[in-house]
Amino acid sequence: MPRTRKLETGVEWIELETTPEDWRDADPALLTTMLVQLHLIRAFEETVLELAAEGLVHGPAHSSIGQEGGAVGSIAGLRSTDGVNGSHRGHHQFLAKAFTHVTGGRSDAASPAPPAVQDVLQRTLAEILGLAQGYCGGRGGSMHLQWLEAGALGTNAIVGGGTPMAAGNAWAQKHAGTTDLTINCFGDGASQIGSVLESMNLAAAWKLPVCFFIENNLYAVSTRADEVTADTRFSVRGQGFGIPSWRVDGMDPLAVHLAMQQASERLRSGDGPAIIEAQVYRFFHQNGPFPGSAFGYRTKDEEAQWRTRDPLDRTAAEMIALGLIDEDGVGALRERAQQAMSEATTALLEDDPEHEGKRRIRPGLWPDPGFVDVGIRGDLTELAGAASPPQGGPVVEKKFVEIVAEVMDRRMSQDERIVVLGEDVHRLAGGTNGATKGLAAKYGPDRVIGTPISESAFFGLGGGMALDGRYRPVVEFMYPDFMWVAADQVFNQVGKARHMFGGTHPVPIVLRTKVAMGSGYGSQHLMDPAGIFATSPGWRIVAPSTAADYIGLMNAALALDDPVLVIEHVDLYGTPQQVPDGALDYVIPPGTAAIRREGSDVTVLSYLSMVSPCAEAIEQTGIDAELIDLRWLDRASLDWETVGASIRKTNAVLIVEQGARGTSYGGWLADELQRRFFDWLDQPVERVTGGEAAPSISKVLERAAIARTDEVVAALERMRSAWGGA
């Protein structure tokens, strides 16, 4: 028989319950503050549900009624510089953080809504109603609430979507030398999300001061937790990552507060992350003013049992027993909280003159429709005064990939905010291709960070660092296909963040990746991502075809306050090219395409490694084509003036790219060109792309699936035939 012994993880897993002594020992000012915040949040949520029932809330109303104890208990003792982000059900977390910020963490039951608190109530309600005075200008609504000044990092409509961002905020707090912490709030449903578990691993490995705060309300919409997971003890998730965990009754705000105090000691001392699972219950359905029993997935008896544990009643009863307040005082506090919400509502609503007995939003409070696209990206003022590329002067010959590493070295030496992270970037003499050569030895593990194979977590972490504002992360995806693994963080989170939260906050992050077509790496390792990113708002895209351009384009990317995708190509890496000798500081800004060859017959538009095959094809055919290297590819950054001037001259366009037809950049660009320049086109826009499928491993099939010089020659000949040329 084999010998067996029971193993222990050695990681603390604690259940915390309050005792009468805890309530007696608690600071009366703290208890009063919690009671006030509980009542303000309850009155706020009741108002939101009332307005939703009137049809005045456009979109969802995910109320936190019943769950306020978790938010108030965990947040009431925080600093303004501590961060909190949350899920789609995040009104209570946002309000608790905002109240704590404006009051300094001390509230008065006799005057629960002084002007600063009243302003928070009104602006938060305005945001949920989609009004201009809301914290995000009406863009965020119920699910995207952000006020960075208060440490409210943003609530999130994607389940688990905010977790990597919270880890990034905690990374910035730690490396900026603070003792601040971040709380990431999510629910039982998010506890099964891969990016959440990946972020736990990163936070533990890097000892980040982030608390994963799980509001376990038993249901993901209508699905009970025990239907979808074998272990509903969600606080046990940390055991596998070496993260200590606390389980606590979330209907008891003091218990939550004490658990957070214990966790905070670990977080602020630099020992790494913590998990708190607060067992709570939402009194209403996932969305709207009806209980879950109305939809058949909960019983009325279950709901009634949980209502006897209401955190407002629990806190009031304990304070009454201690003589800190009486029942009349509690009733008066509730009336004052409701009056505060009545005042906030009156400021935003008026009687509807067209429907007797009904209310409407005051017409003058809506955002200007012209605000719709403002703030998708920045205005480029950060590039003012940047050096231009040198004209003439001495040149040297260097490989493209050497320039990639040298530019990053130069910028890191000049800007301590730049941090590089990705898989193997700190190893193999500069990553898998040498693009980070020498950086790890020179700048150390705090600025050149090798990551686990978890793109969603480490890219999202980079996004959190960028939103913090103290760092400029440069994230490498070893291959662009890996963006699909991290798609939520790349597109839903980072790409949308500036616009979604009001359009004013920078998101300075660079994503580097390389196209590997022709290298035999197959269908999942070599795609051109330009077409996907071009159709995703918020991203700028650069695609250098020369080493000299790479210097200016990467310098621009690292100076911009927007997410920038920098696409490289393995075909270029080993190519020796001439670059200005010693010039590593010039910038090639958005809106600056390069005319590689002037001509009058057809405008050929290309980028990256296909610029050279285009030149070869033009020479082979003898067609007098104008070859434009786009360099900047996104809608906001593309040089429409140069492109337009060429089309007006040639009246014909050929778009050339190497990759697959389905994810084509040229498909998007052709649509833009035909809408912008239709009157100057004498024939449809012609395109060169690869095949429909992604290239496969076989050398023969791979060649058949991608475009090279021959395909460009064929397209030019088709165009010559169409206009009757010889």
N, C-alpha and C positions, 0 to 999 in steps of 0.2 A: 504494500500500500504506500502511496506517496505521502510524504510528510507535508502537512499544511499548517499555516498559522495565519491568524487574522491580522491584516495590515491596517494601519491608521494613516490618514493623510498628514496628520500633524498640523492641519490648518484649523484655526478656531472657527467654530460655528455656534453662535450664541443666540439663545432666545431670551429676550428682555421683556419683563413685565414690571409695571410700577407697583409700588406698595403705598399704603397711607403715609409712611414716613417720607417717601419721595415727594408727595404733594405738599406735605408740611414744610419740607426743606426747600422747596422751589421758591425762587425769587417772585414775590407777589407781582412785581412789575412785568416779569416775563409772562406769568399766567394771564394778567390783564391784557397784555399785548396779544397773546394768542387768542383769547376770547374775542377781542375786538376784530382781529383779522378774520376769524372764523365767521363772525356775523356779517362783516362787510362782503366777504366772498359769497356767502349764502344769499344775501340780498341781491348781489350782482347777478348770480346765476339764476335766481328766480325771475329777475327782470328780463334776462336774455330769453328764458323759456317763454315768458309772457309775450315778448315781442315776436318770437318765432311763431307762436300760436296765432298772432295777428298777421302773419305773412310779411313782417318787416325785416326779418333776417334772411338775406339772400345767401343761400348755402346752408351748411350744417350748423347745428348748435349743440356741440358736445359738452353737456354740462358736467360739472364735477360735484354736484350735490351728493353728499354722503362721503366724499373722498377728501374733504378739505383738511382733515386732521393730519394726513400725511404731508401735504404741502406746507402747512403752517408750522407743524412741529419740526420739520427738517430745515426750514428756511429762516425762521424767526431769529436765529442766532448768528446769521451769516453777515459778512462784510459786504459792502457794495462792490468791492473788487473781486469777491468770489463770483463764480459763474454758475448759472443754472440754465439748462435747456430741457425741453420736454417734448411730449408727444402731441398728437392731435387733440387729446383731452388735456389741455394745459392752461385753461383760464386761471385755475387756482394757484398753480405754480408761478405764473407770470405776475399775478396780483400780489401774492405773498412776497415775491422778490421786490416788486416795485414799492409796496408799502414799507417794507423794511428799509429800503434805500431812502425814501423821502422822510421817514420818521426817525431814522437812526435806530430803529428796532425798539422803539418805545411808544406805546399808544395809550390813550386816555378814554376810558369808557364813557365819561361824561361828554367828551368831544371827539368822537371816533373819526370824524371826517373833516379835519382842518383843510385849508385851501389846497395844500399840496396833495393830500389824499383825494380830495374831491376832483382835482385835475386828473389824477390817475384813473379814477372811476369813469370820468367822462371820456377821456381819450381812448381808454380800452374799449368802452362800449362803442365809441365812434368807429374804432377799427373793425369791430365785429360787424357793424352795420355797413362797412365799406365806405366810410366818409373821409374827407381830406384831412381832418384834424386828428385822425388816428395815428398811432405810432409808426405805421408803415404807409401812411398816406391812403389807407383804404385798400391796399393791395393784399394784405395778409389775411384779413378777416379773422374768423374764429381759430384757424389752425396754424397761422404763421404770425405769432406775436413776438416782437423783438424790441428791446430798449437797452442798448449796449451800455449806456451810462449807468444803468442800475444793475448791470451784471445779468440781465435777462437776455441770454444768447440767442433765443429763438425757439419757438415751438415748431413742431414738424408733422406734416401730414402723412409721411411715409413711416410705417411702423418700424421702429428701430433705426430710422434714418439719421437721427441726431447723435447716435452713440459714438461713431468715429469722430465726429466734429467735436464732441465734448472731450474726447481723449486728446485731440489736438489743442484745445484750449488749455487743458491741464498741462500738456507738454510746454506750451508757451509760459504758463505761470511758473513752472519749475525752473526752466532754463533762463527765465528773466530774474531769477534769484529771489522770488517772493515766497511767502508761506500761504498764498491763496490756494483755494481748492475749487473744484468744479463738481456739481451734481448733475448727473444725467438721469432724468426721470423717464421711465417707460413702464409698460404693463406686462401682464403675464403672457400676452400674445407675442410681444417682442422678445421674450426670453427664449424663443425657439429660432430667432433670426441669426443667420450666419455672421453678419457683420457685427452683431452685438457680442457674440462669443469671440470673434477675431479681435475685437477691441479690448475685451477683457484680457486676452493673452498679451497684446501689445502693452496695455497699461501695467500689467504685472511684470513683464519682462523689463520695462523701462522705469518702473517705480513711479508712475504718474499719480498725482494727487486728485484722482477722480473717484467719486462715489457713484456706483451704479445703483440707483434707487428704483426698486421694483414695486410699483403699485399693483398688487395682486388683487384684482376685483372679481376674480373667478371666471370672467367671461370675456372672450374676444368676439365682440358683437353679440351673437347669440350662442356661440359654441363654448361649452364648459371646458375649462382647462384639462380636466381629467379625461376628456375625449381625445385630446391631441398630444398628450405627453404621458409617459409612464411614471414620471416623478414630478408631482406638482409642488414639491418643496423647492421653489425657485431660488431661494437663497443658497441652495447647495451647489448651484452652477459654478460658484467660485472655487470649489474645492479642487477641481482639476487644474486650475491656474495658480493655485497657492494664494488665493485671495480670501482673507477672513470675512465672515458674513454674520450679519445680525438679522434675526426674524423678530418682528414686533407687531403688536396690535395697532394698525393704522387708525383705528377709531379712537385711540387714546393719544392725543397730541403730545402729552408730556412724555410718554414712552418713546415716541418717535424722536422727540427732542433729545432725550437722554441717549438713545442709540446713536444719533448723529453726533452728539458730543464725544462719545467714545470713538466713533469712526474718525471724527475730525482730528483727534490727537494723533492718530496714525497718519492721516493724510497730510497734516501740516508739518509733521516731523520728518517727512521724506521717506517713509517706509513703504509707500506704494498705495494701491487702490483698496477700496472696501466695497462691500455689497450690503445694502439694507433692503430687506423685503418687508414691506408694510402691507398687512392684510386689511383691505378696505372693501367697500361696496358702493357701487353707483346706484343711487336710488331710482334713477330713470333709465330709459332705454339708451342704447348707444348714441342716439341722436334724437333730439326733440323732447316734447313735454309729456310723454307717456311712460309709464313704468314697463319694465320688461315683461311683466305678467300679461300685459295687453297683447303681446306678440306670441305668447304661449311657451316661451322657453324658460320662464321662472314661475314659481308659484307665489300666490299672494301671501301665503304663510311664511315663506322664506323672506320675502321682502319685509313683512311686518317684524319678523325676528331681528333683522339687521337694523331696522329703524329704531328699535329700542336701544341700539348702541350708537346713536347719533353722536358724533364728536362734539357738537355744540352743547348738547344736553350733558354729556359726560364732563366736559370742562366746567360748565356752569354749576353742576351739582357739587363737584369737588371744591370749587371756590366758595359756594354758599356754605358748605360744611366747615370751611376754614374761616368764615366770617369776612371774606374779602369782598363779597357782594351779596345782595339779597335778590329774591325773586323779582321784586319791583325793578331793581337795578338792571337785571337781565332783560326784562320786558322793555325797559326804557332804551337799553342799548339796541335791541332789535328794532324798535321804532326809529331810532336815530339813523341806523344803517339803511333802513327802508326809505327814510326821508332823503338821505344822501343820494340814493339811487333815483328817487323821484325827481330830484333836482337835476341829476345828470340826464335823465330821460327828457325832462322838459326843455333842456337846452338843445336837444337834438330833434325833438318831434314837435308837431303842431297838429291841431284839428284839421282833418281833411275836408276842404270846402266842398268837394264833390261827393262825399259819402258821409252822411250824417252819422254821428256816433263813432266814427273811426278816426284813427290817427295816421299821419304820414310823416316821413322824414322831411325836415325843412329843406326845400329845394336848393337853397344857396350853399348847403353843406357838402354836396356831392363833389368829387374831384372833377377838375376840368378834363373833358375827354382827350384833350391834347397831351395829357400826362401819361397816356396809355403806354408809350414806349420809352419814356424818359428814364434814363438810368439803367438801361440794359447793360451798358458798359460805360467807362469813363470818357472824358472829353479830350484826352491826350495832353492836357496841360502839363502833366508830369514830364513830358519830353521837351518842354520849352528850353531852349538854350543848349540842347544836346549837340555834340560834335558831329559834323558831316563826314562821310567817307573821304579820305585824302584823294586828291587828283594828281596823278603822277607820283614821282618820288621813288625811292628804292623799294624793290620787292624781294621776297625770299620764296623759296619753294618748300611747301610743307604738305603733309598728308591732311586730308579733310579731318580725320578723327583726332589728329594732334591739335588742330585748331579748336575743336569742340572742348577738349580738356583745358587748353590754354585760356580760352575766353572765360570759362567757369572759374579757373584759378584767379584770373585778373579781377573778376567781379567780386569773388569771395574775399580777396585781399582788400578791396575797397569798401565793401558793404558787409558788416558783421551780421546783418539780419539774414543773409542768404544761408539756407540749410538745404543740403542735398540728401534725399532719401530714396531708397529703392532696393530691389533684390540684388545683392552682390556688388553694389556700387563701391563698397569698402574693401573688396577683395579682388583677386585675379589681376592685379596690376592695373586696376581701372575698370572693373566691371567686365562683362562678357565681351566687350569690343574695345576696351581701352579708353572709353569716353570720359571716365573720371580719373584718369591716370594721375597719380601723385597727390590727389586731393586728400585722401584719408590720412596719409602720413603728415601732411602739412597742417591740416585743420582739425584733426582729431575726431573722436567718435561722437562728440556733441554736434558736429556740423556736417559730417559725412556718415550717414546712418544706414547700416545694412538692415533690411527689414525681413520679417518672415514672408512666406508666400501667401499673402493675404491682401490682395490689391484693394479690396473694398475698404478694409480697415486703414491701411497706411495712406491711401489717397485721401480718404475722408479725414484722417488725422491731419494731413497736410492742409486740407480745407479749413479745419478748425484753427490751425496755426495762422493761416492767412487772415481769417476773420478777426483774430485777436489783434492784429495790426503791428505786432512787435517783430514779426519774422516774415521772410519771403521764401517759402518752401519751393524747391525744385524737385519734383517727383519724377522718377524714371519708371516707365512701364517697359520691361524688357522687350516686349512685342506689343503692337497696338491692339491685337485681338483681345488682349487681357482687359481692355476697357469694358468689354461686356461683363466681365466678372464684377467690375466696380461701377457698373452703369448708373446705379442709383446715386452714388456719391459724385460721379463725374457730371451727370446731366441734371438730375433732380435737385441735388444739393448745391454743389459749387457753381454750376453754370447758371442757376436761377437765383442764387442768394442775393446778389446786389439788387436786382430788380424787385424780387418778391418782398424784400423787407424795406422797400421804400425808395431804392435807387441812389442812396447817398453814401453807402459804406463800401470802401474798397475791398477787393478780394484778390490780392496779389499772389498768384500761384502760377508756376510754370510746369507744364507736363511735357516731358521729353519722351519720345518714342521713335522707333526706327522701322521702316518698311524693309522687308527681307525678301521680296519677290526675286526669284532667280537663284535663291540660295538652297533650295531643296528642303525647306522646313515645313512644307505642307500647308494644309488648309487652315490650321489654327494658329499660325505663327508669322504671318507675313503680310497681312492686309494693309491697304492704304486707308487710313481713317478719315481723310479729309472730307469725304462726302457726308459722313455721319455727323461730324462736328459742325460742318457748315449749315446743317439744318437744325442745329441745337442752339437756342439763344444764349448769349452771354459769353461765348468763347471767341477769342481771336485766334487766328491760325497762321503760322509762318511755315514755309517750306523752301529752304535754301537749296539752290542748285550749285553753288560754288562756296568754297571755304571763305573767300573774302566777304561774300554776302552773309555767311553764317555769323561772322563777327558782329556786323551791324544789326542783324535781325535778332540775335540772342541778346545783345545789349538792350535793344528796345523792349524785348519780352521781359527782361529782368527789371526794367524801369517802370513798366506799365502797372497800373493798379487793377488790372483785369486778369482773369484766367486766360492764359495763352498756351495753346498747343504748339509745340515745336516738333515738326516732323523731319526726321533724318532718313537716309537710305544707305543700306549696307554697300551698295554699288559704289557710293561716293567715298566711303570711309578710307579706303586704301589708296585713293587717287591723289598723286602729288599735284598740287595746284599753287599758283602764285598768289601771295597775299602781301599787303603792305608791310614792310619791315618795321616791327616794333609798334605798330598801330593796333591797339586792342580796345580802344575806348570810343570809337565812332558808332553812330546809330543810324540805322535805316528805318525810318518810322513807317507806320501804316500809311497806305495810299501812295506807295512809291514802287511801282512795277519797273522793270528794266527792259528796254528795247534791245534785244540781242542782235537783231538784224532788221534794217529798214527795208520796206518793200511796198508794192502797190497792188498785187494780185489778190492776196488773201491774208487775213490776220490769223496767225497761229498762236494759240494761248496754251501755255503749259507751265510746269513747275517741277521742282525736285529733280530726280534723275532723268526725266524724259525731255528736258530742255536740249541736252546734247544730241539725242537721237533725232529730235525735230530739226536741228541744224543740219545734221547729216542728210536727212531726207530731203530737205529743201535744196541742198547742194546737188543731190543725185537727180532730182526731177528738173532742176533748172527753173522752177517756178519762182517768180519774184515775190516771195512771201515776206511778210513782216512778222518776226518772231518776238513775242512778248513773254518774258519770264515774270509770272505774276507775283511771286515772292510772298505777298500777303493774300490770303485766300478767302477770308470771311467777308460777309456782306458789308460790314461797317469799315473794314480795313482795305478792301480791294481798290486798286487805282482805277476807278471807273472813268476818270478823265482821259488817261492815256489809252485805255481800251476803247473808249468811245471815239476818240480822235482817229484811231487806226481803222475802226469799222467804217467811219464816214468816208475814209479814203479808199478802202479796199472793197467794201460792200459784200464781204464774205468772211466767214469765221470757221476755223477748225480748232476744236478743243481736243487736246491730247493728254491722256493720262494712262497709266500702266495697268491699273487694277480692274477689279471685277465690275461688270455692268450694273449689277443690282445695288451696290453701295457707292455708286459713281458720284464723284464730285462734279463731273461734267454735266450730268443730268440736271443738277441744281443750277449750275452756271448757265447752261443753254436756255433754261426758262427765264432767268434774269435778263440775259442778253436780248432775247426775242421780245420781251416786254419793254425794255429800255430803248432798243435800237432797231425795232422792227422796220421803220420807214427807210432805213439805210441798207437793209439786207436784200440782196438780189436773189438769194437762194436760202433754203433752210440751213440752220447751223449744222455743220458736220462734226462728228465726234469719232475719236479713236479711243477705245477702251480694251480691256481684257475680255475674257469670256463671261458667261453667266455665272459659272461656278468658281469657287475659290481655287487657286492653283493647287495641284496635288504633287506628290513626291516624285513620280517618274519624271526624269529630265525632259523627255519628249512631251509628256502631257503638260508639264509646267510651262514649257515654252509656248505650247499651243494656247495656254490660258491667259498669257500676259502680252502686253503690247511692247514692241521694240521698233527699230527703225523701219523694218519692212512694212509694218502696219501703217505707219505714218506716210510712207511712200504711196501705198495703195490708196489711202484717203485723199492725198493731194491729187493723184491721177484721176480719181472719181470726180473731184471738183473741177479739174481742168476739162474733163469730158462734158460736164454739165454746162460750162460756159462756152464750150466749143473751141477751146484752145488746142493748139497743135501738140 
